[in-house]
Amino acid sequence: PIRFPPDPRGDDRPPDFVLVLIEDLTERRRVERMRADFVANASHELRTPLAAVSGFIETLQGPARNDPVARERFLAVMHEQAGRMKRLIDDLLSLSRVEMRAHLRPDTVVDLADLLPHVLDLVRAAAEGAGVVVTLEGCEAPVPVIGDREELIQVFCNLVENAIKYGSEGGRVVVAVSGAAEDARRRTVAVRDFGAGIDPVHLPRLTERFYRAHAEAGREKRGTGLGLAIVKHIVTRHGGRLTIDSKPGQGSTFAVRLDVAPAAAGSAKGDENSG
Ligand code: ADP
């Protein structure tokens, strides 16, 4: 029970700060509501592929028992749906991991000139599958920033995979590091595609969990709607900034700004003079 200090007015009326408590409860209710929505969304997203897998198992045990053609087809669908569940669970775990570390600022130094080519290796199969050429610019010299290597790999993998997925098929994706000339303390990594772009109405909600802008057309594009929520969380934990710039019909640019490692920021001027 909350005990109020004795009231100077001489009665038991609670003092004015009760109002603050009410506002606090409103905020707590909002957070609880968000958590409940999140659990409901996650359960729904998992239930759909699980229901499909259960259904196909029943069909294989019954009517399709002796039909080898149907069996192959159903197994392929079940494999696909199991993959969908795995991606969703992987993304949910990633999201919860970054949320748990939200209050910790990374303090290690990561060289983008080493990390970004590694990201391009990781997405190579996806790019080749879509006939997309991914190029890297601005990484000729070391680009040391403060960050968590694994988390930054995840950020740039998600952004480049999206650029491949939603960019134009057979097109190109450009990953470019810039910013040394404008501000020696920061660098920006821009991931640019030349695809259909995003309708401006979707932009403010794009980093919300489970939000997908291409709801219908995107259904056949594999995705969980969690990728950009994870990106946003990681970038925020890094004290960085994510900006999205998109023109329908022309393509999109997702840019991440990060802090340069202090020693490197101090010598950046010298680097510029010598370069
Ligand atoms: P998903 O798993 O659906 O790709 P994300 O959180 O990564 O989820 O992205 C959310 C939505 O933002 C996508 O469903 C898509 O509609 C839109 N989107 C993301 N990247 C791009 C892009 N490069 N071009 C166009 N739309 C994009």
Residues whose N, C-alpha, C, O or C-beta is under 5 A from the ligand:
A	BS01	ADP	N162 A163 Y166 D193 G197 I198 L206 Y211 R212 A213 H214 G218 R222 G223 T224 G225 L226 G227 L228 A229 S252
